[in-house]
């Protein structure tokens, strides 16, 4: 898993929701007290990569919601798994073949 994929999963486990706002900037919602200075520093460090991951998740979720008839929440759960976890498994498989 890439650092930004790991960060997405860590944030999700803490209850932090990431999205791209109307201005194309990374935004978040989190339970009070969860987002520390350390977490903000990590988000700033990986901002561009996080934007790309969140964009792929949102795009995949929209497709699943529209074409798959899923609720938005269900589509987002599947999209996160698809974008973050499946791509991580694919990277490991590809690396094994390159060795």
Backbone as a ProteinNet text record, in pm:
[ID]
protein_1_A
[PRIMARY]
XXXXXXXXXXXXXXXXXXXXXXXXXXXXXXXXXXXXXXXXXXXXXXXXXXXXXXXXXXXXXXXXXXXXXXXXXXXXXXXXXXXXXXXXXXXXXXXXXXX
[TERTIARY]
84.8	0	90.3	50	126.3	101.5	189.6	168	31.9	-10.7	-139.2	-256.8	-244.1	-348.6	-357	-240.9	-238.5	-302.3	-271.1	-327	-479.1	-529.5	-675	-738.3	-677.8	-733.4	-723.3	-611.4	-595.9	-700	-718.1	-815.2	-956.7	-986.4	-1119.5	-1144.9	-1042.6	-1056.2	-1081.6	-1034.3	-1055.2	-1188.1	-1260.5	-1388	-1376.5	-1260.5	-1238.6	-1287.4	-1369	-1420.8	-1352.8	-1292.3	-1227	-1313.1	-1312.3	-1378.1	-1311.7	-1347.2	-1297.2	-1409.3	-1380.8	-1486.3	-1508	-1600.8	-1637.5	-1522.2	-1423.6	-1306.7	-1193.8	-1219.2	-1118.3	-1013	-1042.7	-948.8	-991.6	-893.6	-920.4	-987.1	-1097.4	-1170.2	-1192.7	-1224.7	-1250.5	-1354	-1413.1	-1501.3	-1455.5	-1446.9	-1396	-1460.5	-1466.1	-1513	-1420.8	-1475.8	-1399	-1277.3	-1162.4	-1040	-962	-1013.8	-946.5	-830	-848	-745.3	-642.3	-527.5	-418.9	-327.2	-234.4	-135	-54.3	-24.6	51.3	-26.5	-155.1	-238.1	-247.4	-267.6	-272.8	-142.5	-30.7	99.3	109.5	61.9	64	-25.2	-142.9	-236.5	-173.3	-111.1	-46.5	68.3	145.6	259.7	215.6	101.7	53.9	-69.3	-90.1	-212.5	-240.5	-143.5	-167.5	-201.5	-130.1	-156.6	-293.3	-326.8	-458.3	-570.4	-550.1	-650.2	-675.4	-568.4	-582.5	-656.8	-623.9	-691	-838.5	-867.3	-1005.5	-1085.8	-1023.6	-1092.2	-1128.9	-1035.2	-1065.3	-1176.2	-1172.4	-1276	-1411.5	-1418.3	-1545.9	-1599.8	-1510.5	-1553.9	-1609	-1535.9	-1579.5	-1710.1	-1724.6	-1848.2	-1967	-1946.7	-2055.9	-2102.1	-2006.7	-2041.4	-2118.7	-2070.2	-2137.8	-2277.2	-2289.8	-2419.8	-2517.3	-2471.3	-2558.5	-2586	-2480.3	-2496.1	-2530.1	-2482	-2503.9	-2624.6	-2688.7	-2806.4	-2778.3	-2654.4	-2617.8	-2650.2	-2664.6	-2672.5	-2535.4	-2528.8	-2400.5	-2302.6	-2350.4	-2262.5	-2205.5	-2290.7	-2245.2	-2148.1	-2177.6	-2090.2	-1953.5	-1950.9	-1823.4	-1740.9	-1805.9	-1732.2	-1668.6	-1745.3	-1692.3	-1583.3	-1602.7	-1504.9	-1372.6	-1377.5	-1253.4	-1180.9	-1254.6	-1191.8	-1131.7	-1205.7	-1160.1	-1035.8	-1039.5	-930	-807.6	-827.9	-714.5	-666.2	-754.5	-710.7	-679.2	-761.7	-736.5	-613.1	-590.5	-471.4	-347	-356.9	-243.8	-212.7	-317.1	-296.8	-238.1	-283	-232.2	-84.6	-43.7	96.6	182.6	135.9	210.4	222.6	114.3	115.2	209.5	203.7	290.4	436.4	466.5	602.7	653.7	566.8	605.7	642	570	599.1	725.9	760	879.5	1006.3	994.1	1111.3	1178.5
-116.6	0	124.2	222.8	347.3	426.8	522.1	601.3	671.9	724.7	793.8	696.6	575.7	476.1	435	417.1	384.3	496.7	620.8	734.7	740.6	712.3	709.1	605.6	488.6	382.9	420.3	481.1	523.5	629.5	726.2	832	775.2	684.4	622.2	548.4	477.8	405.1	501.1	624.7	725.6	799.2	767.5	833.3	960.2	980.6	1099.1	1069.8	1159.1	1146.3	1253.1	1210.3	1301.5	1318.5	1437.4	1460.2	1577.7	1598	1711.8	1814.3	1935.4	2036.5	2102.3	2195.6	2259.7	2336.7	2373.8	2445.9	2352	2221.4	2123.8	2099.8	2140.9	2123	2007.2	1945.5	1836.2	1891.2	1830.3	1871.2	1747.5	1770.9	1657.6	1693.1	1588.7	1600	1491.8	1527	1431.5	1455.4	1349.5	1368.4	1467.2	1540.6	1640.8	1578.6	1642.9	1600.4	1491.5	1439	1329.1	1379.3	1492	1542.4	1623.1	1561.3	1623.3	1700.7	1774	1844.6	1746.2	1631.1	1527.8	1477	1453.3	1406.9	1514.9	1639.3	1748.9	1759.7	1740.4	1745.2	1634.9	1515.1	1403.7	1432.7	1488.4	1521.6	1626.8	1728.1	1832	1773.4	1683.9	1622.9	1542	1475	1386.4	1442.4	1573.8	1636.2	1600.1	1615.8	1588.8	1442.3	1354	1210.8	1174.2	1234.3	1209.6	1258.2	1373.9	1423.7	1321.7	1262.6	1163.6	1039.2	992.1	873.5	903.1	1016.6	1052.6	1071.6	1129.1	1145.8	1010.2	913.4	778.4	712.6	729.5	670.8	732.5	864.4	930.9	891.6	882	842.6	699.9	608.2	468.8	456.2	531.9	527	577.8	683.7	737.7	635.7	565.1	462.3	348.8	304.4	195.3	236.5	361.4	411.2	416.7	469.8	487.8	355.5	286.2	163.5	41.6	41	-75.3	-65.1	52.1	70	65.7	96.6	95.4	229.5	228.4	355.4	421	551.1	620.7	565.9	540.3	488.8	352.4	264.5	131.8	142.4	228.3	247.3	299.9	390	443.5	336.2	251	141.3	49.5	12.2	-74.5	-3.9	123.9	198.9	210.1	233.7	241.1	107.8	0.7	-131.5	-154.6	-118.7	-140	-56.9	70.9	161.2	138.7	125.2	117.2	-26.1	-114.1	-249.3	-333.5	-327.4	-408.4	-361.9	-231.4	-183.4	-223.7	-232.1	-277.3	-423.9	-505.6	-647.2	-662.6	-579.7	-584.2	-547.8	-448.3	-409	-524.1	-595.6	-708.4	-820	-847.7	-951.4	-912.9	-788.8	-741.5	-749.6	-711.7	-718.1	-863.1	-955.4	-1096.1	-1146.7	-1100.6	-1143.4	-1079.7	-961.5	-891	-946.9	-1017.1	-1068.2	-1181.9
0	0	0	-75.8	-79.4	49.5	81	203	205.4	91.4	90.1	104.1	51	69.9	216.6	280.2	422.5	504.1	466.2	538.3	523.2	405.1	384.5	476.8	485.3	570.8	719.6	760.1	899.4	935.4	845.5	870.3	878.1	788.6	787.7	919.1	969.2	1095.8	1212.7	1200.6	1304.2	1287.3	1179.4	1155	1072.4	1010	927.2	785.8	732.6	596.4	510.6	400.7	307.4	183.6	125.3	-1.8	-70.7	-195.5	-272.2	-276.9	-228.4	-222	-358.8	-365.2	-491.8	-554.6	-474.2	-525.9	-567	-560.4	-598.8	-492.1	-369.9	-260.5	-171.7	-107.7	-16.3	109.8	150.1	269.3	356.2	482.4	571.7	676.7	731.3	846	942.2	1070.1	1168.1	1303.2	1382.3	1519.7	1591.8	1685	1758	1827.2	1810.5	1876.5	1806.1	1696.5	1626.5	1541.4	1475.5	1384.3	1463.9	1484.5	1559.8	1465.4	1521.5	1439.9	1356.5	1413	1341.7	1220	1238.2	1125.8	1019.4	1060.5	962.7	884.9	952	884.1	779.9	813.2	717.3	597.6	624.7	516.8	425.2	483.6	401.6	319.6	380.6	312.3	190.5	201	94.4	23.3	32.8	-19.6	-165	-252.4	-394.4	-419.8	-352.7	-368.5	-310.2	-196	-135.5	-226.7	-289.7	-384.6	-494.4	-546.6	-654	-605.1	-485.2	-429.6	-403.6	-341.3	-311	-439.8	-540.6	-669.3	-728.6	-723.7	-775.6	-694	-561.9	-475.9	-508.6	-518.5	-546.9	-684.2	-781.5	-916.3	-915.6	-852.1	-845.3	-769.1	-659	-579.9	-660.5	-737.4	-819.5	-922.6	-982.4	-1081	-1013.4	-898.7	-827.1	-781.1	-738.6	-694.3	-811.6	-922.3	-1038.5	-1109.6	-1147.9	-1227.3	-1142.4	-1016.9	-931.9	-841.4	-841.3	-758.7	-609.4	-570.1	-428.5	-364	-232.2	-160.6	-168.8	-146.1	-153.5	-50.3	71.7	177.1	139.9	87.8	46.8	-69.9	-165.1	-281	-237.9	-140.8	-93.1	-23.3	56.4	122.5	19.3	-82.3	-187.5	-267.9	-295.2	-373.8	-299.7	-169.8	-91.5	-96.9	-79.1	-86.3	-224.2	-326.7	-463.8	-494.4	-461.8	-496.5	-408.2	-278.9	-186.8	-168.4	-127.3	-93.9	-216.9	-319.3	-439	-514	-521.2	-590.7	-513.8	-381.2	-300.6	-329.9	-339.9	-372.5	-512	-605.8	-742.3	-745.5	-668.1	-662.2	-611.8	-508.9	-456.2	-558.9	-630	-732.7	-846.7	-889.6	-996.6	-954.5	-831.7	-781.5	-779.7	-744.9	-740.9	-879.3	-981.7	-1117.5	-1171.1	-1122.7	-1170.1	-1108.7	-996	-925.3	-997.5
[MASK]
+++++++++++++++++++++++++++++++++++++++++++++++++++++++++++++++++++++++++++++++++++++++++++++++++++

